[in-house]
Amino acid sequence: MNEEKIPTLDDKYTMTDKLSTCWHHDPSTKGWFDTAGEDLETVYAQMKEDPKKVWTSLTSGLIINGFWRCDRDYYIITNEAGEDGEFYQ
């Protein structure tokens, strides 16, 4: 039986080199940003520059392109722009 790999965000996009004020000590969370404080200001600045590079990790386990306020765990900023409605598990 040949199992197909489910694509992830990391398969298609690279994470920004910008550092989170919360998670900067953990390389596995590169590109992840908290939903408050200085991290949120970084996300807002990215939204002004190119909003399609912002992703929202939802409490359901999905990662969806764009800035979402409801049911979010954290934000992700990538170097490449995503597409409207694009999401990953």
Biopython code that builds the backbone (N, CA, C, O; Angstrom):
import numpy as np
from Bio.PDB.StructureBuilder import StructureBuilder

atoms = [
    (1, "MET", "N", (0.846, -1.174, 0.000)),
    (1, "MET", "CA", (0.000, 0.000, 0.000)),
    (1, "MET", "C", (0.896, 1.244, 0.000)),
    (1, "MET", "O", (1.777, 1.377, 0.850)),
    (2, "ASN", "N", (0.672, 2.142, -0.944)),
    (2, "ASN", "CA", (1.478, 3.358, -1.086)),
    (2, "ASN", "C", (0.738, 4.524, -0.442)),
    (2, "ASN", "O", (-0.286, 4.979, -0.952)),
    (3, "GLU", "N", (1.266, 5.004, 0.685)),
    (3, "GLU", "CA", (0.623, 6.108, 1.388)),
    (3, "GLU", "C", (1.188, 7.430, 0.904)),
    (3, "GLU", "O", (2.405, 7.616, 0.869)),
    (4, "GLU", "N", (0.303, 8.353, 0.527)),
    (4, "GLU", "CA", (0.735, 9.687, 0.111)),
    (4, "GLU", "C", (0.996, 10.545, 1.339)),
    (4, "GLU", "O", (0.260, 10.498, 2.324)),
    (5, "LYS", "N", (2.056, 11.324, 1.254)),
    (5, "LYS", "CA", (2.371, 12.247, 2.339)),
    (5, "LYS", "C", (1.433, 13.450, 2.242)),
    (5, "LYS", "O", (1.246, 14.013, 1.163)),
    (6, "ILE", "N", (0.852, 13.835, 3.360)),
    (6, "ILE", "CA", (0.002, 15.026, 3.397)),
    (6, "ILE", "C", (0.933, 16.240, 3.434)),
    (6, "ILE", "O", (1.760, 16.352, 4.339)),
    (7, "PRO", "N", (0.809, 17.151, 2.460)),
    (7, "PRO", "CA", (1.704, 18.313, 2.453)),
    (7, "PRO", "C", (1.504, 19.205, 3.671)),
    (7, "PRO", "O", (0.401, 19.328, 4.202)),
    (8, "THR", "N", (2.594, 19.819, 4.095)),
    (8, "THR", "CA", (2.545, 20.749, 5.211)),
    (8, "THR", "C", (2.956, 22.136, 4.722)),
    (8, "THR", "O", (3.461, 22.291, 3.610)),
    (9, "LEU", "N", (2.736, 23.119, 5.550)),
    (9, "LEU", "CA", (3.140, 24.484, 5.232)),
    (9, "LEU", "C", (4.639, 24.538, 4.950)),
    (9, "LEU", "O", (5.080, 25.238, 4.038)),
    (10, "ASP", "N", (5.417, 23.798, 5.732)),
    (10, "ASP", "CA", (6.877, 23.782, 5.568)),
    (10, "ASP", "C", (7.323, 23.175, 4.246)),
    (10, "ASP", "O", (8.432, 23.453, 3.790)),
    (11, "ASP", "N", (6.488, 22.356, 3.622)),
    (11, "ASP", "CA", (6.847, 21.757, 2.332)),
    (11, "ASP", "C", (6.871, 22.793, 1.216)),
    (11, "ASP", "O", (7.612, 22.640, 0.245)),
    (12, "LYS", "N", (6.072, 23.839, 1.344)),
    (12, "LYS", "CA", (5.927, 24.822, 0.265)),
    (12, "LYS", "C", (6.515, 26.191, 0.605)),
    (12, "LYS", "O", (6.911, 26.930, -0.297)),
    (13, "TYR", "N", (6.576, 26.533, 1.872)),
    (13, "TYR", "CA", (6.975, 27.881, 2.287)),
    (13, "TYR", "C", (8.148, 27.842, 3.258)),
    (13, "TYR", "O", (8.334, 26.874, 3.996)),
    (14, "THR", "N", (8.931, 28.912, 3.243)),
    (14, "THR", "CA", (9.996, 29.064, 4.229)),
    (14, "THR", "C", (9.577, 30.134, 5.229)),
    (14, "THR", "O", (8.923, 31.116, 4.878)),
    (15, "MET", "N", (9.965, 29.923, 6.472)),
    (15, "MET", "CA", (9.597, 30.843, 7.535)),
    (15, "MET", "C", (10.502, 32.075, 7.520)),
    (15, "MET", "O", (11.675, 31.997, 7.155)),
    (16, "THR", "N", (9.944, 33.196, 7.917)),
    (16, "THR", "CA", (10.698, 34.436, 7.990)),
    (16, "THR", "C", (11.844, 34.325, 8.991)),
    (16, "THR", "O", (11.807, 33.493, 9.898)),
    (17, "ASP", "N", (12.847, 35.158, 8.823)),
    (17, "ASP", "CA", (13.951, 35.220, 9.779)),
    (17, "ASP", "C", (13.648, 36.180, 10.925)),
    (17, "ASP", "O", (14.428, 36.286, 11.871)),
    (18, "LYS", "N", (12.514, 36.881, 10.843)),
    (18, "LYS", "CA", (12.123, 37.770, 11.942)),
    (18, "LYS", "C", (11.932, 36.931, 13.196)),
    (18, "LYS", "O", (11.435, 35.806, 13.130)),
    (19, "LEU", "N", (12.325, 37.479, 14.328)),
    (19, "LEU", "CA", (12.268, 36.719, 15.574)),
    (19, "LEU", "C", (11.079, 37.115, 16.438)),
    (19, "LEU", "O", (10.732, 38.290, 16.548)),
    (20, "SER", "N", (10.475, 36.125, 17.039)),
    (20, "SER", "CA", (9.409, 36.334, 18.006)),
    (20, "SER", "C", (10.022, 36.756, 19.336)),
    (20, "SER", "O", (11.111, 36.308, 19.692)),
    (21, "THR", "N", (9.337, 37.598, 20.051)),
    (21, "THR", "CA", (9.810, 37.964, 21.388)),
    (21, "THR", "C", (9.492, 36.857, 22.390)),
    (21, "THR", "O", (10.047, 36.836, 23.488)),
    (22, "CYS", "N", (8.603, 35.940, 22.016)),
    (22, "CYS", "CA", (8.214, 34.860, 22.932)),
    (22, "CYS", "C", (8.960, 33.555, 22.651)),
    (22, "CYS", "O", (9.362, 32.853, 23.579)),
    (23, "TRP", "N", (9.142, 33.232, 21.362)),
    (23, "TRP", "CA", (9.663, 31.921, 20.993)),
    (23, "TRP", "C", (11.048, 31.974, 20.353)),
    (23, "TRP", "O", (11.480, 30.995, 19.744)),
    (24, "HIS", "N", (11.742, 33.088, 20.478)),
    (24, "HIS", "CA", (13.023, 33.236, 19.782)),
    (24, "HIS", "C", (14.074, 32.235, 20.252)),
    (24, "HIS", "O", (15.055, 32.005, 19.545)),
    (25, "HIS", "N", (13.898, 31.649, 21.402)),
    (25, "HIS", "CA", (14.868, 30.702, 21.939)),
    (25, "HIS", "C", (14.707, 29.293, 21.374)),
    (25, "HIS", "O", (15.554, 28.435, 21.623)),
    (26, "ASP", "N", (13.648, 29.038, 20.624)),
    (26, "ASP", "CA", (13.371, 27.690, 20.124)),
    (26, "ASP", "C", (13.389, 27.688, 18.600)),
    (26, "ASP", "O", (12.451, 28.194, 17.984)),
    (27, "PRO", "N", (14.430, 27.133, 17.968)),
    (27, "PRO", "CA", (14.529, 27.150, 16.503)),
    (27, "PRO", "C", (13.375, 26.440, 15.797)),
    (27, "PRO", "O", (13.104, 26.730, 14.632)),
    (28, "SER", "N", (12.689, 25.517, 16.475)),
    (28, "SER", "CA", (11.589, 24.805, 15.823)),
    (28, "SER", "C", (10.366, 25.701, 15.637)),
    (28, "SER", "O", (9.434, 25.322, 14.927)),
    (29, "THR", "N", (10.350, 26.875, 16.259)),
    (29, "THR", "CA", (9.215, 27.781, 16.131)),
    (29, "THR", "C", (9.574, 29.013, 15.300)),
    (29, "THR", "O", (8.949, 30.064, 15.440)),
    (30, "LYS", "N", (10.571, 28.882, 14.446)),
    (30, "LYS", "CA", (10.973, 29.990, 13.571)),
    (30, "LYS", "C", (9.771, 30.453, 12.752)),
    (30, "LYS", "O", (9.079, 29.640, 12.139)),
    (31, "GLY", "N", (9.528, 31.761, 12.746)),
    (31, "GLY", "CA", (8.416, 32.319, 11.985)),
    (31, "GLY", "C", (7.103, 32.371, 12.740)),
    (31, "GLY", "O", (6.120, 32.902, 12.221)),
    (32, "TRP", "N", (7.058, 31.833, 13.957)),
    (32, "TRP", "CA", (5.834, 31.841, 14.753)),
    (32, "TRP", "C", (5.791, 33.087, 15.618)),
    (32, "TRP", "O", (6.814, 33.529, 16.141)),
    (33, "PHE", "N", (4.578, 33.660, 15.768)),
    (33, "PHE", "CA", (4.408, 34.887, 16.541)),
    (33, "PHE", "C", (3.177, 34.787, 17.427)),
    (33, "PHE", "O", (2.141, 34.255, 17.028)),
    (34, "ASP", "N", (3.314, 35.305, 18.626)),
    (34, "ASP", "CA", (2.223, 35.311, 19.598)),
    (34, "ASP", "C", (1.105, 36.248, 19.126)),
    (34, "ASP", "O", (1.285, 37.018, 18.182)),
    (35, "THR", "N", (-0.035, 36.174, 19.787)),
    (35, "THR", "CA", (-1.214, 36.947, 19.386)),
    (35, "THR", "C", (-1.361, 38.244, 20.165)),
    (35, "THR", "O", (-2.431, 38.853, 20.153)),
    (36, "ALA", "N", (-0.297, 38.678, 20.847)),
    (36, "ALA", "CA", (-0.354, 39.911, 21.640)),
    (36, "ALA", "C", (1.030, 40.551, 21.712)),
    (36, "ALA", "O", (2.027, 39.955, 21.306)),
    (37, "GLY", "N", (1.070, 41.762, 22.231)),
    (37, "GLY", "CA", (2.329, 42.445, 22.501)),
    (37, "GLY", "C", (3.164, 42.757, 21.266)),
    (37, "GLY", "O", (2.632, 43.046, 20.194)),
    (38, "GLU", "N", (4.489, 42.695, 21.436)),
    (38, "GLU", "CA", (5.412, 43.024, 20.346)),
    (38, "GLU", "C", (5.251, 42.083, 19.157)),
    (38, "GLU", "O", (5.395, 42.499, 18.008)),
    (39, "ASP", "N", (4.952, 40.820, 19.433)),
    (39, "ASP", "CA", (4.746, 39.878, 18.332)),
    (39, "ASP", "C", (3.580, 40.309, 17.447)),
    (39, "ASP", "O", (3.675, 40.261, 16.221)),
    (40, "LEU", "N", (2.497, 40.722, 18.061)),
    (40, "LEU", "CA", (1.335, 41.158, 17.291)),
    (40, "LEU", "C", (1.674, 42.397, 16.469)),
    (40, "LEU", "O", (1.189, 42.541, 15.346)),
    (41, "GLU", "N", (2.493, 43.287, 17.007)),
    (41, "GLU", "CA", (2.932, 44.460, 16.245)),
    (41, "GLU", "C", (3.730, 44.036, 15.010)),
    (41, "GLU", "O", (3.600, 44.647, 13.949)),
    (42, "THR", "N", (4.551, 42.996, 15.142)),
    (42, "THR", "CA", (5.307, 42.465, 14.001)),
    (42, "THR", "C", (4.350, 41.931, 12.944)),
    (42, "THR", "O", (4.549, 42.156, 11.750)),
    (43, "VAL", "N", (3.317, 41.228, 13.378)),
    (43, "VAL", "CA", (2.316, 40.683, 12.447)),
    (43, "VAL", "C", (1.578, 41.823, 11.751)),
    (43, "VAL", "O", (1.371, 41.767, 10.539)),
    (44, "TYR", "N", (1.176, 42.863, 12.498)),
    (44, "TYR", "CA", (0.505, 44.021, 11.894)),
    (44, "TYR", "C", (1.399, 44.686, 10.837)),
    (44, "TYR", "O", (0.920, 45.065, 9.768)),
    (45, "ALA", "N", (2.683, 44.824, 11.136)),
    (45, "ALA", "CA", (3.616, 45.430, 10.177)),
    (45, "ALA", "C", (3.695, 44.586, 8.911)),
    (45, "ALA", "O", (3.744, 45.126, 7.806)),
    (46, "GLN", "N", (3.708, 43.258, 9.068)),
    (46, "GLN", "CA", (3.742, 42.374, 7.892)),
    (46, "GLN", "C", (2.449, 42.491, 7.101)),
    (46, "GLN", "O", (2.470, 42.423, 5.872)),
    (47, "MET", "N", (1.328, 42.665, 7.781)),
    (47, "MET", "CA", (0.043, 42.819, 7.096)),
    (47, "MET", "C", (0.060, 44.048, 6.191)),
    (47, "MET", "O", (-0.514, 44.024, 5.103)),
    (48, "LYS", "N", (0.714, 45.120, 6.634)),
    (48, "LYS", "CA", (0.807, 46.334, 5.814)),
    (48, "LYS", "C", (1.709, 46.118, 4.611)),
    (48, "LYS", "O", (1.447, 46.642, 3.528)),
    (49, "GLU", "N", (2.778, 45.342, 4.802)),
    (49, "GLU", "CA", (3.748, 45.089, 3.736)),
    (49, "GLU", "C", (3.222, 44.085, 2.703)),
    (49, "GLU", "O", (3.226, 44.365, 1.504)),
    (50, "ASP", "N", (2.774, 42.922, 3.169)),
    (50, "ASP", "CA", (2.230, 41.880, 2.287)),
    (50, "ASP", "C", (1.393, 40.916, 3.127)),
    (50, "ASP", "O", (1.936, 39.983, 3.719)),
    (51, "PRO", "N", (0.082, 41.130, 3.183)),
    (51, "PRO", "CA", (-0.776, 40.322, 4.055)),
    (51, "PRO", "C", (-0.824, 38.837, 3.689)),
    (51, "PRO", "O", (-1.182, 38.012, 4.530)),
    (52, "LYS", "N", (-0.473, 38.487, 2.465)),
    (52, "LYS", "CA", (-0.542, 37.073, 2.060)),
    (52, "LYS", "C", (0.617, 36.243, 2.609)),
    (52, "LYS", "O", (0.668, 35.029, 2.415)),
    (53, "LYS", "N", (1.546, 36.908, 3.294)),
    (53, "LYS", "CA", (2.643, 36.189, 3.946)),
    (53, "LYS", "C", (2.310, 35.869, 5.404)),
    (53, "LYS", "O", (3.118, 35.271, 6.115)),
    (54, "VAL", "N", (1.125, 36.267, 5.840)),
    (54, "VAL", "CA", (0.676, 35.997, 7.211)),
    (54, "VAL", "C", (-0.281, 34.809, 7.197)),
    (54, "VAL", "O", (-1.177, 34.717, 6.357)),
    (55, "TRP", "N", (-0.065, 33.904, 8.147)),
    (55, "TRP", "CA", (-0.888, 32.714, 8.320)),
    (55, "TRP", "C", (-1.373, 32.673, 9.760)),
    (55, "TRP", "O", (-0.719, 33.204, 10.657)),
    (56, "THR", "N", (-2.524, 32.042, 9.979)),
    (56, "THR", "CA", (-3.059, 31.892, 11.330)),
    (56, "THR", "C", (-3.175, 30.415, 11.660)),
    (56, "THR", "O", (-3.791, 29.652, 10.916)),
    (57, "SER", "N", (-2.579, 30.010, 12.781)),
    (57, "SER", "CA", (-2.754, 28.656, 13.291)),
    (57, "SER", "C", (-3.986, 28.671, 14.189)),
    (57, "SER", "O", (-4.025, 29.373, 15.199)),
    (58, "LEU", "N", (-4.978, 27.898, 13.810)),
    (58, "LEU", "CA", (-6.249, 27.868, 14.533)),
    (58, "LEU", "C", (-6.263, 26.763, 15.585)),
    (58, "LEU", "O", (-5.509, 25.794, 15.493)),
    (59, "THR", "N", (-7.119, 26.919, 16.572)),
    (59, "THR", "CA", (-7.234, 25.918, 17.633)),
    (59, "THR", "C", (-7.700, 24.566, 17.101)),
    (59, "THR", "O", (-7.519, 23.550, 17.773)),
    (60, "SER", "N", (-8.292, 24.532, 15.918)),
    (60, "SER", "CA", (-8.753, 23.279, 15.308)),
    (60, "SER", "C", (-7.603, 22.468, 14.729)),
    (60, "SER", "O", (-7.784, 21.312, 14.348)),
    (61, "GLY", "N", (-6.416, 23.075, 14.662)),
    (61, "GLY", "CA", (-5.266, 22.383, 14.080)),
    (61, "GLY", "C", (-4.962, 22.816, 12.657)),
    (61, "GLY", "O", (-3.938, 22.421, 12.100)),
    (62, "LEU", "N", (-5.826, 23.618, 12.059)),
    (62, "LEU", "CA", (-5.584, 24.107, 10.704)),
    (62, "LEU", "C", (-4.685, 25.338, 10.727)),
    (62, "LEU", "O", (-4.686, 26.110, 11.685)),
    (63, "ILE", "N", (-3.928, 25.501, 9.667)),
    (63, "ILE", "CA", (-3.161, 26.719, 9.432)),
    (63, "ILE", "C", (-3.719, 27.303, 8.136)),
    (63, "ILE", "O", (-3.662, 26.665, 7.085)),
    (64, "ILE", "N", (-4.256, 28.511, 8.218)),
    (64, "ILE", "CA", (-4.940, 29.123, 7.084)),
    (64, "ILE", "C", (-4.276, 30.449, 6.724)),
    (64, "ILE", "O", (-3.835, 31.202, 7.592)),
    (65, "ASN", "N", (-4.218, 30.713, 5.419)),
    (65, "ASN", "CA", (-3.615, 31.954, 4.969)),
    (65, "ASN", "C", (-4.476, 33.132, 5.397)),
    (65, "ASN", "O", (-5.697, 33.114, 5.243)),
    (66, "GLY", "N", (-3.821, 34.158, 5.938)),
    (66, "GLY", "CA", (-4.514, 35.371, 6.341)),
    (66, "GLY", "C", (-4.467, 35.594, 7.843)),
    (66, "GLY", "O", (-3.986, 34.759, 8.608)),
    (67, "PHE", "N", (-4.976, 36.731, 8.230)),
    (67, "PHE", "CA", (-5.001, 37.156, 9.628)),
    (67, "PHE", "C", (-6.396, 36.916, 10.182)),
    (67, "PHE", "O", (-7.356, 37.558, 9.755)),
    (68, "TRP", "N", (-6.509, 36.004, 11.121)),
    (68, "TRP", "CA", (-7.783, 35.656, 11.727)),
    (68, "TRP", "C", (-7.702, 35.928, 13.218)),
    (68, "TRP", "O", (-6.693, 35.630, 13.857)),
    (69, "ARG", "N", (-8.770, 36.495, 13.773)),
    (69, "ARG", "CA", (-8.785, 36.825, 15.204)),
    (69, "ARG", "C", (-9.473, 35.760, 16.048)),
    (69, "ARG", "O", (-9.153, 35.607, 17.227)),
    (70, "CYS", "N", (-10.403, 35.030, 15.471)),
    (70, "CYS", "CA", (-11.145, 34.020, 16.239)),
    (70, "CYS", "C", (-10.399, 32.695, 16.267)),
    (70, "CYS", "O", (-9.804, 32.287, 15.269)),
    (71, "ASP", "N", (-10.434, 32.037, 17.394)),
    (71, "ASP", "CA", (-9.922, 30.671, 17.542)),
    (71, "ASP", "C", (-8.477, 30.503, 17.086)),
    (71, "ASP", "O", (-8.124, 29.473, 16.513)),
    (72, "ARG", "N", (-7.644, 31.503, 17.337)),
    (72, "ARG", "CA", (-6.260, 31.417, 16.884)),
    (72, "ARG", "C", (-5.345, 31.044, 18.039)),
    (72, "ARG", "O", (-5.562, 31.428, 19.188)),
    (73, "ASP", "N", (-4.306, 30.275, 17.690)),
    (73, "ASP", "CA", (-3.273, 29.924, 18.670)),
    (73, "ASP", "C", (-2.079, 30.865, 18.522)),
    (73, "ASP", "O", (-1.564, 31.393, 19.508)),
    (74, "TYR", "N", (-1.650, 31.066, 17.276)),
    (74, "TYR", "CA", (-0.502, 31.927, 16.985)),
    (74, "TYR", "C", (-0.514, 32.278, 15.501)),
    (74, "TYR", "O", (-1.294, 31.728, 14.724)),
    (75, "TYR", "N", (0.361, 33.198, 15.125)),
    (75, "TYR", "CA", (0.503, 33.602, 13.729)),
    (75, "TYR", "C", (1.830, 33.109, 13.189)),
    (75, "TYR", "O", (2.774, 32.879, 13.945)),
    (76, "ILE", "N", (1.899, 32.950, 11.879)),
    (76, "ILE", "CA", (3.109, 32.546, 11.186)),
    (76, "ILE", "C", (3.355, 33.553, 10.072)),
    (76, "ILE", "O", (2.418, 34.000, 9.411)),
    (77, "ILE", "N", (4.620, 33.908, 9.868)),
    (77, "ILE", "CA", (4.995, 34.760, 8.743)),
    (77, "ILE", "C", (5.964, 33.968, 7.872)),
    (77, "ILE", "O", (6.961, 33.432, 8.356)),
    (78, "THR", "N", (5.652, 33.904, 6.579)),
    (78, "THR", "CA", (6.513, 33.195, 5.627)),
    (78, "THR", "C", (7.196, 34.194, 4.695)),
    (78, "THR", "O", (6.794, 35.353, 4.601)),
    (79, "ASN", "N", (8.228, 33.723, 4.015)),
    (79, "ASN", "CA", (8.932, 34.565, 3.044)),
    (79, "ASN", "C", (8.170, 34.670, 1.730)),
    (79, "ASN", "O", (8.338, 35.635, 0.985)),
    (80, "GLU", "N", (7.333, 33.679, 1.447)),
    (80, "GLU", "CA", (6.561, 33.655, 0.209)),
    (80, "GLU", "C", (5.088, 33.920, 0.511)),
    (80, "GLU", "O", (4.585, 33.561, 1.576)),
    (81, "ALA", "N", (4.417, 34.541, -0.425)),
    (81, "ALA", "CA", (2.988, 34.833, -0.263)),
    (81, "ALA", "C", (2.154, 33.582, -0.520)),
    (81, "ALA", "O", (2.435, 32.805, -1.433)),
    (82, "GLY", "N", (1.131, 33.406, 0.299)),
    (82, "GLY", "CA", (0.192, 32.306, 0.106)),
    (82, "GLY", "C", (-0.957, 32.734, -0.799)),
    (82, "GLY", "O", (-0.947, 33.830, -1.360)),
    (83, "GLU", "N", (-1.937, 31.865, -0.931)),
    (83, "GLU", "CA", (-3.093, 32.139, -1.776)),
    (83, "GLU", "C", (-4.350, 32.203, -0.911)),
    (83, "GLU", "O", (-4.438, 31.540, 0.122)),
    (84, "ASP", "N", (-5.309, 32.996, -1.339)),
    (84, "ASP", "CA", (-6.580, 33.095, -0.606)),
    (84, "ASP", "C", (-7.190, 31.707, -0.423)),
    (84, "ASP", "O", (-7.300, 30.933, -1.374)),
    (85, "GLY", "N", (-7.578, 31.410, 0.796)),
    (85, "GLY", "CA", (-8.239, 30.138, 1.086)),
    (85, "GLY", "C", (-7.296, 28.952, 1.250)),
    (85, "GLY", "O", (-7.752, 27.850, 1.553)),
    (86, "GLU", "N", (-6.010, 29.148, 1.061)),
    (86, "GLU", "CA", (-5.057, 28.048, 1.201)),
    (86, "GLU", "C", (-4.922, 27.670, 2.679)),
    (86, "GLU", "O", (-4.853, 28.541, 3.547)),
    (87, "PHE", "N", (-4.886, 26.369, 2.952)),
    (87, "PHE", "CA", (-4.756, 25.933, 4.344)),
    (87, "PHE", "C", (-4.002, 24.612, 4.410)),
    (87, "PHE", "O", (-3.876, 23.892, 3.420)),
    (88, "TYR", "N", (-3.503, 24.317, 5.610)),
    (88, "TYR", "CA", (-2.756, 23.099, 5.883)),
    (88, "TYR", "C", (-3.184, 22.550, 7.225)),
    (88, "TYR", "O", (-3.719, 23.270, 8.068)),
    (89, "GLN", "N", (-2.937, 21.247, 7.416)),
    (89, "GLN", "CA", (-3.243, 20.607, 8.708)),
    (89, "GLN", "C", (-1.970, 20.451, 9.486)),
    (89, "GLN", "O", (-1.989, 19.936, 10.604)),
]
sb = StructureBuilder()
sb.init_structure("model")
sb.init_model(0)
sb.init_chain("A")
sb.init_seg("    ")
for serial, (resi, resn, name, xyz) in enumerate(atoms, 1):
    if name == "N":
        sb.init_residue(resn, " ", resi, " ")
    sb.init_atom(name, np.array(xyz, "f"), 0.0, 1.0, " ", f" {name:<3s}", serial, name[0])
structure = sb.get_structure()
